Amino acid sequence: MSRHIQMAISMLVLVSGVALLAQDWPQWRGLHRDGVLGATAGPASWPEHLKLRWKVTVGLGHASPILASGRVYLITRQQSSEVVTSIHPANGKPIWQQAYPAPYTMNPAAEGHGPGPKSTPVFWNGRLYTLGISGILTSWDAASGALRWRKEFSKLYGATSPDFGAAMSPVVDKGMLIAHVGGHDSGALTAFDAESGDMRWRWTGDGPAYASPLVVELGGVRQIVTETQNNIVGVSATDGKLLWKVPFTTEYDQNIPTPVVYHDQLIVSGIAKGIMAIRPSQKAGQWSVETVWRNKDASLYMSSPVAMGDLLFGFSQYKKGQLFCLDARTGVAKWEGPPRQGDNAAVLISGENLVVLKNEGELIVARATAEGFEPVHDYTVADSPTWAHPLVLRNGVVIKDATTLALWTVD
């Protein structure tokens, strides 16, 4: 085969890979950290069966893959190291891979989830940022994989990760990388200069939980909102000063779900806490938080909800796992799906569909309506646990299971 033909084939593979992509999914829960794809970002229709395009072994972990600049990125564990990989979406082949030593002793209560990373990387301005399960925070050159800077926090805090391992996914805002670092009873919500890694500010009022922060504007103030170990907080995105705080405690300090923004409200939940909408606001410089509604019949454990218009969709821990839809204005239930659906599910919105990946490898596509639970297709996409969020592309879906990454396509 001539060199020119080989180059033509390589270009065809590259173009076909780009054709799979609709928009970047550069961080936890997507472009806006809300689990919602753009109108044309996912498949236009879903067939009776999906086709396995490629499947590669990548390592342990439940961190979700992301997509940026035509590449898939993820972090996993291989033996005693954490491994960061850049992958071509057309064929699953690595573009670059970097590893660093990351010994980790698991809490016995979390052994079933394995010692792999749980925090989803974030891409920004040609850089990739990762947080390992023991709290190692790293900046990489996304094109080459070159190390830019690395932080570990054993000299600052008594522990470098919460009891069950770091799961908080960092966010970038206006040139600052924001992460809740440290461990149980000792840590700080911290802003680092995304280029240099220098600390810009930190709030030390509570230790980290497993929830991931949002950047929102409430009461006319840009702020970082997250569930911490014992609270729901809003801190100034400019200097990290606490604006407001709502005490929020759960069994074994397992604050996990990412809040959802609904107009001037935040919809929040936690294990056995029900679901509620709160409205932080300020008057004459004084902040207060109003509870708008509360629903005690559904509650979120590890799963974060999604909103579409005035509808809130999610996966409740009650009744041994159950999809639901609430009126986001009032919290009143619109419908509940069948019970006994499993321990967890990642829930996304793609066009007019819910895309639901349950933790045992079942992918459900259902109508996102207020009329009732209307499944359209049901696929088996893995034979080992799928706690990571799926990466939905225009022509299919990338699935991370216990040790592999796979692309399933609609044609």
Secondary structure as UniProt FT lines:
FT   HELIX           3..19
FT   TURN            28..33
FT   TURN            39..41
FT   STRAND          51..57
FT   STRAND          66..68
FT   TURN            69..70
FT   STRAND          71..78
FT   TURN            79..80
FT   STRAND          81..87
FT   TURN            89..91
FT   STRAND          94..101
FT   HELIX           108..113
FT   STRAND          122..124
FT   TURN            125..126
FT   STRAND          127..131
FT   TURN            133..134
FT   STRAND          137..141
FT   TURN            142..144
FT   STRAND          147..151
FT   TURN            154..156
FT   TURN            163..164
FT   STRAND          171..173
FT   TURN            174..175
FT   STRAND          176..183
FT   TURN            184..185
FT   STRAND          186..193
FT   TURN            194..196
FT   STRAND          199..203
FT   STRAND          214..218
FT   TURN            219..220
FT   STRAND          221..227
FT   STRAND          231..236
FT   TURN            237..239
FT   STRAND          242..247
FT   HELIX           251..253
FT   STRAND          260..262
FT   TURN            263..264
FT   STRAND          265..269
FT   TURN            271..272
FT   STRAND          275..283
FT   TURN            284..285
FT   STRAND          286..295
FT   STRAND          306..308
FT   TURN            309..310
FT   STRAND          311..316
FT   HELIX           318..320
FT   STRAND          322..327
FT   TURN            328..330
FT   STRAND          333..336
FT   STRAND          345..350
FT   TURN            351..352
FT   STRAND          353..358
FT   TURN            359..360
FT   STRAND          362..367
FT   STRAND          374..380
FT   STRAND          391..393
FT   TURN            394..395
FT   STRAND          396..400
FT   STRAND          404..409
//
